[in-house]
Amino acid sequence: MSPFIGLGTSACNFGRRTNYKVCGQVVVGVMVTRVTDSGVTVHKLAMTSDPDMLLGDSGGPFFKGNMAMGLTHGLKSGHGFFTPVVWAEAALNVNVLLD
């Protein structure tokens, strides 16, 4: 899978806190840099139009159908952020398997 996720691609997430599936569209493919409220700088994020995430949803899946897209990072200014699965796989030296 390419680390670039196409603009306009539907992206859904499921959060522990929201407890339901929410879908939005990718508005920035990758390479968004975000500074969290605690001052941590995070690189290589995709940004969606999804405003319905809550504190506690971080780490949950972002997906399209049965395709893993990434891990929920957070919400800011009405946009959802996620780490594309290829960056998470590389950082953790693992492969995501779909059953």
VENWOTA-V151789 format. One record per run of one state. SS is the DSSP state (h for helix, s for strand, l for the rest). FROM is the first residue (numbers start at 1). TO is the last residue. Records with the same first field share a line. If there is no record, write none. Layout:
BEGIN
SS->FROM-TO + FROM-TO
END
This chain:
BEGIN
l->1-9 + 15-20 + 36-40 + 49-60 + 65-66 + 77-78 + 93-99
s->10-14 + 21-35 + 41-48 + 61-64 + 67-76 + 79-84
h->85-92
END
